[in-house]
Amino acid sequence: MALLSACTQPLPQNTLSPSGPVAEKQADLFFLVFWIAVGVFVVVEGLLLFAAIRFRQRRPEDSPVQVHGNTRLEVAWTIVPALLLAGVAVPTIATIFELARPPTEPAVTIDVTGHKWWWQVEYPEFGIVTANEIHIPVGQPVLLRLTSDELVDQAGLPVIHSLWVPRLAGKQDVVPGRVNDLWLQASAPGDYSGQCAEYCGLSHSRMRFLVVAHEEADFRAWLEDQQAPPGEPTEGDAAEGLEIFTNPLPQGAPPGSTAAACVACHSTEPGVADTLGPSLAHFGSRSLVAAFLPNTPENVARWLRDPPAVKPGSKMPDYDLTESQIADLVAYLQSLK
């Protein structure tokens, strides 16, 4: 049963079900090495079984024949593995160099910054800033420029993330003070799950994201939507939520701190990236909240009710909001389409 469980295919992070040329090249290299390893395993285990059966002790008084060394065997099991490794090295090195070359003319260049524990995504050519979602056109190479904003953690050590979209590309380290390139391409429209693959603290496992691949026309439409300013509600719960969002919270700052408006850390204006928290421009049209939960009113309310409980170590404290305030804020945030 354990063996058969590995045969499941339609999993969101299945590296053996590639959906792009980068992931396909990596999968091809994996399967080449895998089948060579299978062949080595069968030969070695077969010889072990043959020796164990053929030369087993048949009578208690039998003693094994004492043999010291065999030059031909020792030469063979030195040369054969060396030739196998040399053979595997050729396609491995070729694939590494091929994938290390960024596309000469990417369809779009995207800057991705790793934070604790979310991803800032910028489209410098189009003046767009979003969070935890990377939108790309189908069938075209995309260049990601990766960096991290945390120079050190609480222990004084550099915080390194790693961006990984298993079905589209391999892992690439996200390092403070350095820009690493990663290119990927999707062969079909759809949502491709990704995550941080380098342990970075308490909520490392919840530092996830989506790559959303669109047909060309849909991708252009998404860019236009993101460039347009979201409308401001004028009545109802959403309007009350806007009032809470833009003014100091009437209660709820942790003891010893000062209550502040949500806009002190978050912006809803397209293209604004210099804030402490994720941009909330067009938040209502996103798929994720807090980088890992489906964007539903229930999950947004859960997050606002107690952020550190949802994501341990979160920089956003518990502001002790009332249920009425939470409902108004949820209505406002969901209206940002």
ZAMARGU-4260 file (C-alpha; in steps of 0.2 Angstrom, whole numbers, plus 5000, padded with zeros to 4 digits):
<rodrens>
0) 5000/5000/5000 | 5014/5012/5004 | 5022/5008/4987 | 5006/5011/4978 | 5003/5028/4987
5) 5018/5035/4977 | 5008/5032/4960 | 4996/5046/4964 | 4998/5060/4950 | 4986/5074/4952
10) 4995/5082/4967 | 4998/5101/4967 | 5016/5100/4971 | 5021/5084/4961 | 5038/5086/4953
15) 5035/5071/4942 | 5021/5079/4934 | 5029/5094/4926 | 5020/5108/4917 | 5034/5118/4909
20) 5050/5116/4900 | 5061/5120/4915 | 5052/5107/4926 | 5052/5095/4911 | 5071/5095/4909
25) 5073/5093/4927 | 5061/5078/4927 | 5070/5070/4912 | 5087/5071/4921 | 5079/5063/4936
30) 5071/5049/4927 | 5088/5046/4918 | 5097/5044/4934 | 5083/5035/4942 | 5083/5021/4929
35) 5102/5019/4930 | 5101/5018/4949 | 5087/5005/4947 | 5098/4995/4935 | 5113/4996/4948
40) 5101/4990/4962 | 5095/4975/4952 | 5112/4969/4948 | 5120/4972/4965 | 5105/4964/4974
45) 5104/4950/4962 | 5122/4946/4965 | 5120/4947/4984 | 5105/4935/4983 | 5115/4923/4971
50) 5130/4923/4983 | 5119/4920/4998 | 5110/4905/4990 | 5124/4898/4980 | 5137/4898/4994
55) 5126/4895/5009 | 5131/4884/5022 | 5123/4867/5019 | 5130/4856/5033 | 5136/4862/5050
60) 5153/4856/5048 | 5155/4865/5031 | 5167/4880/5031 | 5167/4894/5018 | 5182/4894/5006
65) 5194/4907/5011 | 5198/4919/4997 | 5209/4934/4998 | 5206/4947/4985 | 5201/4946/4966
70) 5210/4958/4955 | 5198/4957/4941 | 5183/4960/4952 | 5191/4974/4961 | 5196/4982/4944
75) 5178/4979/4937 | 5169/4987/4952 | 5180/5002/4952 | 5180/5005/4933 | 5161/5002/4930
80) 5155/5014/4944 | 5167/5027/4937 | 5161/5025/4920 | 5143/5026/4926 | 5146/5042/4935
85) 5155/5050/4921 | 5140/5046/4909 | 5128/5053/4921 | 5139/5069/4923 | 5137/5074/4905
90) 5118/5076/4904 | 5118/5083/4922 | 5131/5097/4919 | 5123/5101/4902 | 5106/5103/4911
95) 5113/5114/4925 | 5121/5126/4912 | 5106/5126/4901 | 5094/5130/4915 | 5106/5143/4923
100) 5105/5154/4907 | 5091/5167/4909 | 5080/5169/4894 | 5087/5183/4882 | 5070/5191/4880
105) 5058/5186/4894 | 5039/5190/4891 | 5039/5199/4908 | 5052/5202/4922 | 5045/5200/4940
110) 5054/5205/4956 | 5050/5194/4971 | 5055/5198/4988 | 5054/5186/5003 | 5048/5192/5019
115) 5044/5183/5035 | 5032/5175/5030 | 5025/5181/5014 | 5031/5186/4996 | 5030/5203/4989
120) 5028/5202/4970 | 5032/5217/4959 | 5030/5220/4940 | 5042/5235/4938 | 5037/5237/4919
125) 5019/5239/4923 | 5019/5248/4941 | 5010/5233/4949 | 5013/5227/4967 | 5004/5212/4974
130) 5008/5198/4987 | 5009/5179/4987 | 5003/5177/4969 | 5014/5177/4953 | 5004/5180/4937
135) 5012/5175/4921 | 5007/5172/4903 | 5006/5154/4896 | 5019/5147/4884 | 5032/5162/4887
140) 5048/5162/4897 | 5046/5173/4913 | 5061/5179/4923 | 5060/5180/4942 | 5073/5191/4951
145) 5073/5185/4969 | 5079/5193/4985 | 5076/5194/5004 | 5073/5209/5015 | 5078/5201/5031
150) 5097/5204/5034 | 5097/5194/5051 | 5085/5185/5062 | 5083/5186/5081 | 5099/5176/5083
155) 5109/5187/5071 | 5110/5175/5057 | 5105/5179/5039 | 5087/5174/5034 | 5087/5164/5018
160) 5071/5159/5009 | 5070/5147/4994 | 5057/5149/4981 | 5050/5133/4974 | 5036/5129/4961
165) 5038/5110/4959 | 5028/5109/4943 | 5036/5123/4934 | 5054/5125/4941 | 5067/5119/4954
170) 5072/5128/4970 | 5081/5144/4970 | 5088/5152/4986 | 5082/5170/4991 | 5096/5178/4999
175) 5097/5195/5008 | 5108/5208/4999 | 5109/5197/4983 | 5098/5195/4967 | 5096/5177/4961
180) 5088/5174/4944 | 5075/5160/4941 | 5066/5158/4925 | 5051/5147/4922 | 5037/5144/4909
185) 5020/5136/4910 | 5014/5125/4896 | 4995/5126/4901 | 4984/5139/4910 | 4980/5135/4929
190) 4986/5138/4947 | 5003/5131/4952 | 5006/5129/4970 | 5023/5135/4977 | 5031/5137/4994
195) 5047/5142/5003 | 5059/5127/5003 | 5072/5134/5016 | 5068/5134/5034 | 5066/5152/5039
200) 5057/5152/5056 | 5041/5148/5065 | 5029/5150/5050 | 5040/5143/5037 | 5028/5130/5032
205) 5015/5143/5029 | 5025/5154/5018 | 5016/5148/5002 | 5011/5156/4986 | 5003/5153/4969
210) 5009/5155/4951 | 4994/5159/4940 | 4996/5155/4922 | 4985/5165/4910 | 4982/5164/4891
215) 4990/5180/4884 | 4973/5190/4882 | 4968/5186/4900 | 4986/5190/4906 | 4985/5207/4898
220) 4967/5210/4906 | 4974/5205/4923 | 4988/5218/4921 | 4975/5232/4916 | 4964/5227/4931
225) 4979/5228/4943 | 4984/5245/4936 | 4967/5253/4939 | 4964/5260/4957 | 4951/5250/4967
230) 4935/5259/4970 | 4930/5266/4987 | 4914/5260/4995 | 4902/5274/5000 | 4889/5265/5011
235) 4886/5249/5020 | 4898/5238/5030 | 4912/5241/5017 | 4911/5260/5020 | 4912/5257/5039
240) 4927/5245/5035 | 4936/5259/5025 | 4934/5271/5040 | 4942/5258/5052 | 4956/5255/5039
245) 4961/5273/5037 | 4959/5279/5055 | 4968/5274/5071 | 4960/5259/5078 | 4949/5264/5093
250) 4955/5250/5103 | 4966/5235/5102 | 4984/5240/5102 | 4995/5228/5112 | 4999/5235/5130
255) 5013/5248/5129 | 5011/5252/5110 | 5001/5265/5101 | 4985/5261/5091 | 4988/5265/5072
260) 4978/5264/5056 | 4979/5249/5045 | 4986/5261/5032 | 5002/5263/5042 | 5007/5246/5036
265) 4997/5242/5021 | 4992/5251/5005 | 4978/5249/4994 | 4985/5259/4980 | 4992/5250/4965
270) 5011/5250/4963 | 5015/5255/4981 | 5028/5243/4989 | 5036/5253/5003 | 5025/5247/5017
275) 5028/5236/5032 | 5015/5223/5027 | 5009/5216/5010 | 5000/5227/4998 | 4981/5225/4999
280) 4978/5233/4982 | 4964/5222/4973 | 4965/5210/4989 | 4947/5204/4985 | 4952/5196/4969
285) 4966/5186/4976 | 4966/5168/4980 | 4976/5168/4996 | 4975/5177/5013 | 4990/5176/5025
290) 5000/5167/5011 | 4992/5150/5014 | 4973/5151/5017 | 4960/5152/5004 | 4953/5170/5002
295) 4936/5168/5010 | 4927/5180/5022 | 4928/5167/5036 | 4947/5166/5034 | 4950/5184/5033
300) 4940/5186/5049 | 4950/5172/5057 | 4966/5182/5052 | 4960/5198/5059 | 4954/5191/5075
305) 4971/5185/5080 | 4985/5185/5067 | 4999/5177/5078 | 4987/5162/5082 | 4985/5160/5063
310) 5003/5162/5059 | 5015/5161/5074 | 5028/5175/5074 | 5018/5186/5063 | 5023/5205/5063
315) 5005/5209/5064 | 4999/5209/5082 | 4982/5205/5089 | 4973/5222/5089 | 4959/5215/5100
320) 4946/5220/5087 | 4928/5218/5090 | 4917/5206/5080 | 4908/5222/5072 | 4925/5229/5067
325) 4931/5213/5060 | 4915/5211/5050 | 4917/5229/5043 | 4935/5226/5038 | 4931/5210/5030
330) 4917/5218/5019 | 4929/5232/5014 | 4944/5221/5010 | 4933/5209/5000 | 4926/5224/4990
335) 4944/5228/4984 | 4942/5219/4967
</rodrens>
